[in-house]
Amino acid sequence: DPGADASLCGMAATGASGTNAVRYGTMRPNVLNLRVVLPDGRLLHTAGPGRQPRKRAAGYDLTSLFVGSEGTLGFLTQATLRLHPLPEATAVTVASFPSVGAAVACTVQVLQAAVPVARIGECPWSEVGLGVPVSVMELNTASSHPEFLDEVMADACGRFSKMELPAAATLLLELHGSRHSLAEQQQQMEEIVRQNSGSSLAWAEGQEEREQLWSMRHNAWYAALALRPGCQVRHKDGDNGSSAPGAASATALPSLAQGYSTDVCVPISRLPDVVVETKQDLQASGLTGPMVGHVGDGNFHCILVFNSQDPEEAQCIHAFTQRLGRRALAAGGTCTGEHGVGLGKRALLQEELGQEGLDTLRSIKAALDPHNLMNPGKVL
């Protein structure tokens, strides 16, 4: 479930994921084989040429080594992926809550109640390349997916996509399964939402209604940018946003305003505390940073919108992101659940892995890329 401009090998290179990860997994377990051009020009098939077993115990797991390597070890030129069948039935609903804590606590209870979860998080579309080999993996017959928006993001998404959405902490919930199992899941979900003081649920089962809701969520980045004066938003078809509600064709063109998305991920049991503490930190800092996340797997984002020409504000953003990263590490989580380390999280990576872990990564890098040709400076 990648972004609209994503590629398969780009997703593999960053170890990315999205709203469906809680049910179907991130890129890592869905990649069976990779074709990689190494720094010296040799061609490597990480699981062997033409091989796509569902499991293997033959030597080191080279496929997992290159997934998430962020272009520092080689060029990924082909990916062999697992293929998931479409569910028989799908239903989507929106639930509003009196507080951020209540919305996240509801998600935790959904998972603890073993409601099979399919979709909890960002939901941009994928761009599938041609000629990519795939293999099939069986599914359970039922699944669900909650996506979290705080009251600022819910209000922004509703206004940007011209949909009626309360300015309150919100969960978008999607259920997959057979028609019989879907009815049971809906009943169970409604009870858990009610226990957490959530709103009553109206389920959308038609494809057009479901796509409209997720289109609104897809446009969260542009909706967040539109919160800040000086950030211009234009639609791809050239209009001023007057196209059909929920249209996913928006493109943001910021002037001085710039967006930065954080990416921490924490254990589910710690998620409510970390989200509430982060919300309090945002408010105390006076930053524009609506929150959104695939909370079903403990991953959430603050989309920080700031004046890129204001050094003081940029420093405030940097300090906030460092505090957030360390808050996630203190909770037993990671500084990046999806986006990768790049340049900005290198100090946090050392705190996360320790010196021994970082030295091991450097040894691998030196063995495969002794001349530091591949994405020099990134990650390490």
C-alpha positions as a printed Julia matrix, in Angstrom:
380×3 Matrix{Float64}:
   0.0     0.0     0.0
   2.61    2.56   -1.05
   2.4     6.18   -2.09
   0.99    7.21   -5.45
   4.43    7.79   -6.95
   6.09    4.69   -5.48
   7.82    1.9    -7.39
   8.11   -1.75   -6.34
  11.89   -1.74   -6.03
  11.8     1.66   -4.33
   9.41    0.24   -1.75
  11.74   -2.73   -1.25
  14.8    -0.48   -0.95
  13.22    1.49    1.9
  11.48   -1.46    3.57
   8.27    0.54    3.28
   4.7    -0.32    4.2
   1.33    1.34    4.73
  -2.22    0.87    5.87
  -2.48   -2.82    4.98
   0.74   -3.83    6.73
  -0.97   -4.96    9.92
  -2.74   -7.75    8.0
  -0.57   -8.45    4.96
   2.84   -7.46    6.28
   5.42   -4.87    5.24
   7.54   -5.15    2.09
  10.11   -7.37    3.82
   8.0   -10.57    4.2
   6.36   -9.97    0.8
   9.61  -10.0    -1.18
  10.7   -13.51   -2.18
  13.64  -12.66   -4.44
  15.5    -9.6    -5.72
  17.7    -8.97   -8.72
  20.45   -6.59   -7.63
  23.24   -4.85   -9.52
  26.18   -4.78   -7.09
  28.61   -1.82   -6.89
  31.21   -3.69   -9.0
  28.64   -4.43  -11.75
  27.92   -8.08  -10.92
  24.31   -9.28  -11.04
  22.96  -10.94   -7.88
  19.72  -12.9    -7.42
  19.29  -12.87   -3.64
  17.41  -16.2    -3.5
  19.01  -17.68   -6.61
  18.01  -17.16  -10.28
  14.34  -17.93  -10.9
  13.63  -19.13   -7.35
  10.51  -18.19   -5.38
   9.99  -20.66   -2.5
   7.56  -19.66    0.22
  10.24  -20.37    2.8
  13.92  -21.2     2.73
  16.74  -21.96    5.14
  19.6   -22.02    2.65
  22.42  -19.78    3.83
  22.19  -16.15    4.86
  18.97  -14.27    4.05
  20.33  -11.98    1.34
  16.86  -10.83    0.31
  16.17   -9.36    3.74
  19.63   -7.77    3.74
  18.83   -5.71    0.64
  15.24   -4.88    1.65
  15.58   -1.63    3.58
  19.19   -1.0     2.49
  18.17    2.4     1.03
  20.33    2.06   -2.07
  23.57    1.78   -0.09
  24.45   -1.79   -1.14
  23.28   -2.05   -4.75
  20.61   -1.2    -7.34
  17.39   -3.23   -7.04
  16.2    -3.91  -10.58
  13.57   -6.63  -10.16
  11.44   -7.96   -7.31
   9.59  -11.26   -7.01
   6.62  -10.71   -4.71
   3.9   -12.57   -2.89
   0.41  -12.12   -4.38
  -2.64  -11.76   -2.12
  -6.16  -12.51   -3.4
  -8.9    -9.91   -3.05
 -11.35  -10.57   -0.2
 -14.91  -11.67   -0.96
 -16.39   -8.71    0.9
 -15.08   -5.36    2.21
 -16.63   -2.72    4.46
 -15.33    0.68    5.6
 -16.53    3.02    8.33
 -15.44    6.17   10.18
 -15.59    6.51   13.98
 -15.04    9.73   15.94
 -13.78    9.82   19.54
 -13.68   12.43   22.31
  -9.87   12.34   22.52
  -6.72   11.07   20.83
  -6.17    8.68   23.73
  -9.63    7.14   23.32
  -9.14    6.58   19.57
  -5.75    4.89   20.02
  -6.98    2.85   22.99
  -9.83    1.58   20.79
  -7.3     0.36   18.23
  -5.3    -1.43   20.9
  -8.46   -3.17   22.16
  -9.38   -4.22   18.61
  -6.01   -5.95   18.3
  -6.13   -7.45   21.79
  -9.6    -8.83   21.04
  -8.0   -10.67   18.07
 -10.18   -8.98   15.49
  -8.15   -9.94   12.37
  -6.79   -6.62   11.14
  -6.05   -5.81    7.48
  -5.77   -2.08    7.17
  -4.6     0.42    9.81
  -2.58    3.32    8.48
  -1.83    5.56    5.52
  -3.46    4.5     2.32
  -1.75    5.9    -0.79
  -2.04    3.95   -4.01
   0.53    1.69   -5.57
   2.02    1.8    -9.04
   2.68   -1.76  -10.17
   5.44   -2.33  -12.72
   5.09   -4.68  -15.66
   6.76   -8.05  -15.95
   7.37   -8.52  -12.21
   7.2   -12.2   -11.22
   4.85  -12.97   -8.32
   3.83  -16.0    -6.3
   0.68  -16.68   -4.3
   0.21  -16.71   -0.52
  -3.0   -17.9     1.16
  -5.01  -15.61    3.45
  -7.29  -16.09    6.41
 -10.88  -15.34    5.48
 -11.28  -12.19    7.57
  -9.39   -9.04    8.36
  -9.79   -5.42    9.47
  -7.84   -2.17    9.25
  -7.97    0.96   11.5
  -6.37    4.26   10.42
  -5.95    7.1    12.9
  -6.31   10.86   12.38
  -6.16   13.4    15.19
  -8.74   16.2    15.31
  -6.5    18.61   13.36
  -5.9    16.13   10.55
  -9.54   15.0    10.44
 -10.7    18.6    10.07
  -8.04   19.3     7.41
  -8.89   16.17    5.4
 -12.61   16.88    5.53
 -12.2    20.45    4.3
  -9.59   19.62    1.65
 -11.63   16.76    0.17
 -14.96   18.56    0.68
 -16.4    15.81    2.85
 -18.29   16.11    6.1
 -15.96   14.86    8.83
 -16.12   15.94   12.49
 -13.09   17.81   13.83
 -12.39   15.02   16.31
  -9.94   12.17   16.79
 -10.97    9.69   14.11
 -10.45    6.08   13.07
 -11.02    4.82    9.55
 -11.83    1.11    9.89
 -11.77   -1.38    7.04
 -12.85   -5.02    7.31
 -12.1    -7.79    4.82
 -13.46  -11.32    4.68
 -16.34  -13.54    3.66
 -19.82  -12.03    3.88
 -20.62  -14.15    6.91
 -17.42  -13.33    8.79
 -17.76   -9.64    7.9
 -21.08   -9.39    9.75
 -19.5   -10.88   12.88
 -16.53   -8.49   12.66
 -18.81   -5.48   12.25
 -20.74   -6.4    15.38
 -17.55   -6.93   17.37
 -16.04   -3.67   16.11
 -19.15   -1.65   16.96
 -19.07   -2.94   20.53
 -15.4    -2.01   21.03
 -15.95    1.47   19.55
 -18.93    1.99   21.85
 -16.87    0.96   24.9
 -14.38    3.71   24.03
 -17.07    6.41   23.67
 -16.85    6.38   19.89
 -19.58    7.5    17.52
 -22.13    5.16   16.0
 -20.93    3.44   12.82
 -22.4     3.52    9.31
 -20.7     0.98    7.05
 -19.84    1.66    3.41
 -19.66   -1.55    1.38
 -19.94   -0.21   -2.16
 -16.67    0.3    -4.04
 -17.36    3.96   -4.88
 -18.15    4.87   -1.27
 -15.09    3.03    0.02
 -12.8     4.66   -2.53
 -14.16    8.08   -1.62
 -13.29    7.61    2.05
  -9.79    6.34    1.33
  -9.22    9.05   -1.27
  -9.75   11.55    1.51
  -7.11    9.74    3.56
  -4.76    9.53    0.58
  -4.8    13.31    0.36
  -3.77   13.8     4.01
  -0.33   15.16    3.05
  -1.81   17.86    0.84
  -4.53   18.6     3.38
  -1.85   19.15    6.03
   0.16   21.49    3.78
  -2.99   23.51    3.13
  -3.21   24.28    6.88
  -0.25   26.64    6.66
  -0.53   30.1     5.05
   1.88   30.39    2.13
   1.43   26.78    1.06
  -0.27   26.71   -2.35
  -2.25   23.64   -3.32
  -3.12   22.87   -6.94
  -4.9    19.89   -8.44
  -3.35   17.91  -11.28
  -6.26   18.71  -13.58
  -5.44   22.41  -13.13
  -8.51   23.43  -11.11
  -8.58   24.94   -7.65
  -9.84   21.89   -5.82
 -13.42   21.97   -7.06
 -13.33   18.45   -8.5
 -15.38   15.61   -7.07
 -15.2    15.13   -3.28
 -12.43   12.79   -2.29
 -10.62   13.07   -5.61
  -7.06   11.86   -5.22
  -5.48   14.05   -7.87
  -4.23   16.84   -5.61
  -0.65   18.03   -5.83
   0.76   20.49   -3.3
   3.14   23.19   -4.46
   4.54   24.87   -1.32
   6.17   28.28   -1.53
   7.89   29.02    1.77
   5.98   26.36    3.66
   7.53   22.89    3.75
   6.29   19.57    5.06
   8.28   17.02    7.08
   6.81   13.72    8.18
   8.01   11.84   11.26
   7.88    8.06   11.29
   8.26    6.43   14.72
   6.89    3.0    15.55
   6.38    1.63   19.07
   5.02   -1.57   20.67
   1.21   -1.56   20.61
   1.04   -1.66   24.42
   2.94    1.65   24.6
   1.17    3.35   21.71
  -1.54    5.27   23.67
   1.0     6.83   26.05
   3.44    7.77   23.28
   0.71    9.31   21.09
  -0.72   11.36   23.96
   2.75   12.56   25.04
   3.56   13.51   21.45
   0.29   15.42   21.13
   1.12   17.35   24.3
   4.63   18.08   23.0
   3.2    19.42   19.73
   0.82   21.73   21.56
   3.51   22.98   23.95
   5.86   23.65   21.0
   3.24   25.62   19.08
   3.97   23.63   15.91
   1.58   22.81   13.07
   1.78   19.03   13.05
  -1.42   17.05   12.44
  -1.1    13.38   13.37
  -2.01   10.38   11.27
  -0.98    6.77   11.46
  -1.23    3.06   10.8
  -1.8     2.55   14.49
  -2.59   -1.13   14.06
   1.14   -1.84   13.93
   2.23    0.96   16.28
   3.31    3.37   13.53
   2.2     7.01   13.38
   3.29   10.24   11.7
   3.3    13.93   12.56
   3.17   15.98    9.37
   5.1    19.07   10.44
   4.4    22.13    8.27
   6.84   25.02    8.75
   8.47   28.04    7.14
  11.62   26.71    5.53
  13.13   30.22    5.5
  12.83   30.68    9.27
  15.96   29.18   10.97
  14.39   29.41   14.43
  11.31   27.46   13.37
  13.42   24.91   11.48
  15.48   24.37   14.64
  12.28   23.91   16.64
  11.17   21.24   14.16
  14.52   19.48   14.45
  14.38   19.51   18.26
  10.83   18.12   18.22
  11.75   15.27   15.87
  14.72   14.32   18.04
  12.54   14.28   21.16
   9.95   12.17   19.35
  12.57    9.7    18.12
  14.03    9.3    21.6
  10.54    8.97   23.09
   9.92    6.05   20.73
  13.27    4.46   21.59
  12.56    4.81   25.32
   9.26    2.97   24.74
  11.07    0.05   23.11
  10.31    1.18   19.56
  12.21    2.45   16.54
  12.97    5.89   15.12
  11.6     4.84   11.69
   8.89    2.31   10.91
   8.57    2.98    7.17
  10.52    5.89    5.73
  14.08    4.8     6.48
  17.11    6.48    8.06
  18.48    8.55    5.18
  20.5    11.49    6.49
  18.23   12.84    9.22
  18.03    9.84   11.54
  21.66    8.69   11.58
  22.25    9.84   15.18
  19.06    8.1    16.31
  20.12    4.92   14.48
  23.26    4.74   16.6
  21.2     5.14   19.77
  18.81    2.46   18.55
  21.34   -0.19   17.5
  24.3     0.64   19.74
  27.91    0.85   18.63
  28.23   -2.9    17.97
  25.18   -2.87   15.71
  26.42    0.16   13.8
  29.91   -1.35   13.4
  28.33   -4.51   11.96
  26.4    -2.46    9.4
  29.59   -0.63    8.44
  31.4    -3.96    7.95
  28.68   -5.17    5.58
  28.8    -1.88    3.68
  32.6    -2.05    3.38
  32.48   -5.64    2.11
  29.92   -4.96   -0.64
  30.81   -1.36   -1.49
  34.46   -0.76   -0.51
  34.67    2.44   -2.57
  31.47    3.9    -1.05
  29.83    4.42   -4.44
  26.25    3.6    -3.47
  24.3     6.46   -1.87
  27.35    7.73    0.07
  26.51    9.29    3.43
  23.07    7.72    3.7
  22.21    5.55    6.74
  25.79    5.29    8.04
